[in-house]
Amino acid sequence: MPPDKLGTMRLRIDFGYDGTDFSGWAMQPGRRTVEQVLSEGLGTILRSDPPKLTVAGRTDAGVHARGAVCHVDVDDALYAALPGRSTRSPREAAVSRLGGVLPGDVVVHRVTIAPGGFDARFSAMSRRYSYRLVDEPATLDPLRRRDTVVVRGPLDVEAMDAAARKLLGLKDFAAFCKKREGATTVRTLLDYRWHRDADGVLIGTVLADAFCHSMVRSLVGAVVPVGLGRHTEQWPAEVLTAGRRDPGVTVMAPHGLCLEEVSYPPDEELATRAEASRAVRTLPVD
């Protein structure tokens, strides 16, 4: 929930980044991370210590984002002082000044005052990721080599799409997650589909209420063998039902993955959604 402390406000920050040269989102001693760079940039323009950030999706090393969202709680006076002597609003000044201090692989799109009840992580309704594959190495656009993964062998995109759709719904995705102590692996997979674009690139779209660690890359790794003809369209669903990690499922390379969008409910439902998201999810009992 937003802070109750007098004189503070919560900001929503919409941003994107090229994850190639980052060790993921989360702060790590001695490593360059998106959280560290963005927090230090905010500290610079606010003339304060680097603030604590809460993000909607904690990406791994090498994963990209176009539609990332985080929130930060800041002092009212520091925010109001951002325009200096200019006629810009504080939010306009925040975006402009962050653009001047952040490296080129992080871009802040918008800074807004968050509505009451907003929590970047827990208020989110869904996260949408994309994954890019090329199955003919000679067609790879060299300018896209940092966000496209090459697979050796022709892929049947229709078979991959059919297999992906069999995984939809509220399920325990333990077979596709790296288990973390005390964390649930129950998620609602809202959409998972594959298509081939005009350039021959295979694009996977994965939409869920939330994701556990390595889930998206494992979901991709579950349908690639189907596309290669090594398993039937039923196989990924069988792995899911078995409930344990299968050596046939490869956790795909991170650079093909991009966080495209985080969706939120109407403002009046933000607090309720955050409260519901904090509850440990379980499967319904028959």
C-alpha positions as a printed NumPy array, in Angstrom:
array([[  0.   ,   0.   ,   0.   ],
       [  1.159,   3.605,  -0.518],
       [  2.953,   5.142,   2.447],
       [  1.031,   6.71 ,   5.314],
       [  3.985,   8.885,   6.255],
       [  3.147,  12.58 ,   5.961],
       [  5.034,  14.357,   3.196],
       [  5.63 ,  11.339,   0.96 ],
       [  4.036,  10.234,  -2.276],
       [  4.106,   7.132,  -4.453],
       [  5.251,   7.428,  -8.065],
       [  4.579,   4.968, -10.848],
       [  7.465,   4.616, -13.294],
       [  6.972,   3.032, -16.736],
       [ 10.247,   2.068, -18.371],
       [ 12.087,  -0.323, -20.655],
       [ 15.585,  -1.707, -21.046],
       [ 17.937,  -3.789, -23.159],
       [ 18.877,  -6.547, -20.717],
       [ 22.01 ,  -7.672, -22.56 ],
       [ 24.543,  -6.015, -20.27 ],
       [ 22.578,  -6.383, -17.016],
       [ 22.674,  -9.135, -14.407],
       [ 18.893,  -8.999, -14.257],
       [ 16.642,  -6.638, -12.327],
       [ 17.497,  -7.27 ,  -8.681],
       [ 20.341,  -5.596,  -6.785],
       [ 23.435,  -7.8  ,  -6.511],
       [ 26.726,  -6.754,  -4.91 ],
       [ 29.363,  -6.053,  -7.512],
       [ 27.023,  -6.554, -10.459],
       [ 25.313,  -4.136, -12.808],
       [ 21.557,  -4.512, -12.488],
       [ 18.552,  -2.568, -13.741],
       [ 17.355,  -1.874, -10.197],
       [ 20.74 ,  -0.464,  -9.205],
       [ 21.018,   1.792, -12.272],
       [ 17.456,   3.123, -12.027],
       [ 17.614,   3.643,  -8.26 ],
       [ 20.91 ,   5.518,  -8.528],
       [ 19.476,   7.659, -11.342],
       [ 16.492,   8.59 ,  -9.174],
       [ 18.777,   9.383,  -6.262],
       [ 20.804,  11.684,  -8.506],
       [ 17.865,  13.753,  -9.778],
       [ 16.14 ,  13.851,  -6.37 ],
       [ 19.421,  14.677,  -4.595],
       [ 18.794,  11.903,  -2.104],
       [ 19.996,   8.409,  -1.299],
       [ 19.024,   5.894,  -3.989],
       [ 15.411,   4.975,  -3.145],
       [ 13.946,   1.48 ,  -2.829],
       [ 12.012,   0.324,  -5.893],
       [  9.222,  -2.242,  -6.179],
       [  8.895,  -3.763,  -9.634],
       [  6.079,  -5.671, -11.324],
       [  8.391,  -8.325, -12.788],
       [ 11.892,  -9.316, -11.646],
       [ 13.636, -10.324, -14.869],
       [ 16.696, -12.582, -15.046],
       [ 20.077, -11.68 , -16.522],
       [ 19.819, -10.969, -20.248],
       [ 16.023, -10.602, -20.352],
       [ 14.656,  -7.412, -21.92 ],
       [ 11.64 ,  -5.2  , -21.168],
       [  9.568,  -2.736, -23.157],
       [  6.704,  -2.333, -20.701],
       [  8.186,  -2.644, -17.216],
       [  6.538,  -0.87 , -14.264],
       [  7.833,  -0.076, -10.786],
       [  6.86 ,   2.227,  -7.942],
       [  8.905,   4.352,  -5.595],
       [  7.973,   6.372,  -2.487],
       [  9.554,   9.823,  -2.451],
       [  9.494,  12.999,  -0.411],
       [  6.889,  15.485,  -1.686],
       [  9.298,  18.4  ,  -1.55 ],
       [ 12.018,  16.598,  -3.497],
       [  9.544,  15.68 ,  -6.231],
       [  8.14 ,  19.218,  -6.4  ],
       [ 11.676,  20.619,  -6.765],
       [ 12.489,  18.578,  -9.891],
       [ 11.544,  21.305, -12.436],
       [ 13.879,  23.83 , -10.833],
       [ 13.342,  27.187, -12.579],
       [ 11.747,  25.628, -15.651],
       [  8.03 ,  25.669, -16.45 ],
       [  7.857,  21.895, -16.742],
       [  5.696,  19.839, -14.42 ],
       [  7.508,  17.565, -11.933],
       [  6.569,  14.482, -13.951],
       [  7.895,  16.03 , -17.18 ],
       [ 11.065,  17.079, -15.394],
       [ 11.483,  13.593, -13.917],
       [ 11.406,  11.924, -17.332],
       [ 13.71 ,  14.525, -18.895],
       [ 16.248,  14.514, -16.084],
       [ 16.304,  10.725, -15.834],
       [ 16.999,  10.643, -19.559],
       [ 20.044,  12.772, -18.882],
       [ 21.557,  10.541, -16.185],
       [ 20.551,   7.005, -17.174],
       [ 22.659,   4.902, -19.559],
       [ 21.343,   4.294, -23.062],
       [ 20.097,   0.783, -22.308],
       [ 17.45 ,   2.04 , -19.832],
       [ 14.668,   4.418, -20.895],
       [ 11.98 ,   5.866, -18.617],
       [  8.785,   6.445, -20.604],
       [  6.532,   8.005, -17.96 ],
       [  6.561,   9.109, -14.319],
       [  3.145,   9.686, -12.739],
       [  1.699,  10.056,  -9.256],
       [  0.275,   6.646,  -8.42 ],
       [ -3.41 ,   6.423,  -7.49 ],
       [ -4.351,   5.286,  -3.994],
       [ -3.856,   1.574,  -3.411],
       [ -1.361,   1.162,  -6.254],
       [  1.385,  -1.423,  -5.83 ],
       [  3.433,  -2.119,  -8.969],
       [  3.848,  -5.776,  -8.05 ],
       [  0.707,  -6.833,  -6.226],
       [ -1.872,  -4.645,  -7.997],
       [ -0.984,  -6.11 , -11.4  ],
       [ -3.656,  -8.184, -13.125],
       [ -1.337,  -9.741, -15.695],
       [  2.091,  -9.694, -17.31 ],
       [  2.641, -10.264, -21.026],
       [  5.936, -11.563, -22.406],
       [  7.136, -12.254, -25.927],
       [  9.791, -14.707, -27.103],
       [ 11.544, -14.6  , -30.497],
       [ 12.934, -17.646, -32.343],
       [ 14.566, -18.106, -35.752],
       [ 14.809, -21.604, -37.238],
       [ 16.797, -20.613, -40.337],
       [ 20.109, -19.046, -39.175],
       [ 20.778, -17.404, -42.552],
       [ 17.63 , -15.284, -42.18 ],
       [ 18.589, -13.819, -38.787],
       [ 18.64 , -10.03 , -38.859],
       [ 22.048,  -9.193, -37.321],
       [ 20.513,  -6.073, -35.77 ],
       [ 18.147,  -8.363, -33.79 ],
       [ 20.772, -10.856, -32.622],
       [ 20.471,  -9.605, -29.042],
       [ 16.758, -10.425, -28.772],
       [ 16.304, -13.424, -31.072],
       [ 17.32 , -17.034, -30.369],
       [ 18.446, -19.367, -33.172],
       [ 17.109, -22.934, -33.181],
       [ 18.871, -25.449, -35.423],
       [ 16.177, -27.253, -37.347],
       [ 12.836, -26.341, -38.94 ],
       [ 10.016, -25.641, -36.48 ],
       [  6.361, -26.499, -36.994],
       [  4.754, -23.357, -35.579],
       [  1.23 , -24.773, -35.837],
       [  2.194, -27.757, -33.673],
       [  3.887, -25.45 , -31.158],
       [  0.799, -23.256, -31.017],
       [ -1.514, -26.234, -30.479],
       [  0.716, -27.591, -27.703],
       [  0.918, -24.184, -26.029],
       [ -2.849, -23.767, -25.871],
       [ -3.237, -27.049, -23.978],
       [ -1.443, -25.449, -21.002],
       [ -3.929, -22.625, -20.407],
       [ -5.834, -22.142, -17.168],
       [ -5.353, -22.157, -13.387],
       [ -2.762, -24.86 , -12.793],
       [  0.262, -25.802, -10.719],
       [  3.239, -25.005, -12.97 ],
       [  5.831, -26.691, -10.726],
       [  7.125, -28.613, -13.753],
       [  8.088, -25.322, -15.414],
       [  9.405, -23.362, -12.42 ],
       [ 12.529, -23.314, -10.31 ],
       [ 11.045, -23.99 ,  -6.895],
       [ 11.639, -21.391,  -4.184],
       [ 11.129, -22.18 ,  -0.53 ],
       [  7.709, -21.066,   0.662],
       [  6.593, -19.842,  -2.786],
       [  3.594, -21.236,  -4.621],
       [  3.847, -22.402,  -8.239],
       [  0.098, -22.072,  -8.878],
       [ -0.548, -19.583, -11.663],
       [ -3.275, -18.736, -14.177],
       [ -1.92 , -18.95 , -17.707],
       [ -4.305, -16.658, -19.592],
       [ -2.847, -16.933, -23.091],
       [ -0.006, -18.8  , -24.769],
       [  0.291, -18.8  , -28.552],
       [  2.813, -18.916, -31.402],
       [  2.868, -17.441, -34.901],
       [  5.415, -16.793, -37.635],
       [  5.747, -13.177, -38.736],
       [  6.368, -11.83 , -42.249],
       [ 10.152, -12.11 , -41.774],
       [  9.942, -15.767, -40.781],
       [ 10.567, -15.118, -37.083],
       [  8.553, -17.25 , -34.654],
       [  6.918, -15.095, -31.982],
       [  5.593, -16.581, -28.776],
       [  3.137, -14.609, -26.608],
       [  2.719, -15.636, -22.974],
       [  0.189, -13.956, -20.682],
       [ -0.447, -14.854, -17.036],
       [ -1.557, -13.294, -13.778],
       [  2.002, -13.81 , -12.538],
       [  5.026, -15.966, -13.285],
       [  7.363, -17.997, -11.093],
       [ 11.118, -18.199, -11.61 ],
       [ 12.138, -19.393, -15.133],
       [  8.508, -20.214, -16.007],
       [  8.278, -18.407, -19.359],
       [ 11.572, -19.738, -20.699],
       [ 10.591, -23.241, -19.592],
       [  7.209, -22.947, -21.294],
       [  9.044, -22.046, -24.492],
       [ 11.453, -24.922, -23.935],
       [  8.503, -27.295, -23.617],
       [  7.053, -26.544, -27.059],
       [ 10.283, -26.264, -29.077],
       [ 10.757, -30.084, -29.052],
       [  7.185, -30.34 , -30.337],
       [  8.031, -27.96 , -33.16 ],
       [ 11.101, -30.053, -33.985],
       [  8.975, -33.205, -34.162],
       [ 10.577, -34.859, -31.152],
       [  7.394, -34.935, -29.057],
       [  3.654, -34.896, -29.66 ],
       [  1.442, -31.861, -29.103],
       [  0.217, -33.539, -25.895],
       [  3.673, -33.85 , -24.34 ],
       [  3.965, -30.419, -22.64 ],
       [  0.569, -30.968, -20.973],
       [  1.731, -34.392, -19.807],
       [  4.852, -32.813, -18.286],
       [  2.634, -30.257, -16.547],
       [  0.388, -32.983, -15.113],
       [  3.413, -34.942, -13.858],
       [  4.277, -31.936, -11.699],
       [  8.051, -32.271, -11.788],
       [ 10.798, -30.846, -13.962],
       [ 11.511, -32.965, -17.025],
       [ 15.024, -33.219, -18.528],
       [ 13.415, -32.874, -21.955],
       [ 12.368, -29.305, -21.159],
       [ 15.18 , -26.833, -21.794],
       [ 15.157, -23.481, -20.024],
       [ 15.629, -21.366, -23.125],
       [ 18.212, -18.596, -23.489],
       [ 17.222, -15.348, -21.749],
       [ 17.89 , -12.915, -24.59 ],
       [ 14.859, -14.036, -26.606],
       [ 12.507, -12.986, -23.812],
       [ 10.961,  -9.543, -23.366],
       [  8.453,  -8.179, -20.837],
       [  6.001,  -6.385, -23.108],
       [  3.229,  -5.164, -20.814],
       [  1.899,  -5.116, -17.258],
       [ -1.852,  -4.617, -16.902],
       [ -3.705,  -3.123, -13.917],
       [ -7.379,  -2.906, -12.913],
       [ -9.325,   0.376, -12.602],
       [ -8.016,   2.685,  -9.878],
       [-10.831,   1.868,  -7.457],
       [ -9.874,  -1.846,  -7.586],
       [ -6.104,  -1.484,  -7.099],
       [ -6.043,  -2.002,  -3.321],
       [ -8.395,  -4.985,  -3.487],
       [ -6.321,  -6.583,  -6.204],
       [ -3.12 ,  -6.066,  -4.21 ],
       [ -4.652,  -7.713,  -1.147],
       [ -5.839, -10.7  ,  -3.184],
       [ -2.437, -11.107,  -4.876],
       [ -0.65 , -11.302,  -1.539],
       [ -2.684, -14.384,  -0.588],
       [ -0.994, -17.719,  -1.295],
       [ -2.66 , -19.271,  -4.322],
       [ -3.825, -22.881,  -4.261],
       [ -5.726, -25.081,  -6.68 ],
       [ -9.449, -25.573,  -5.978],
       [-10.38 , -28.869,  -4.346],
       [-12.776, -31.048,  -6.348]])
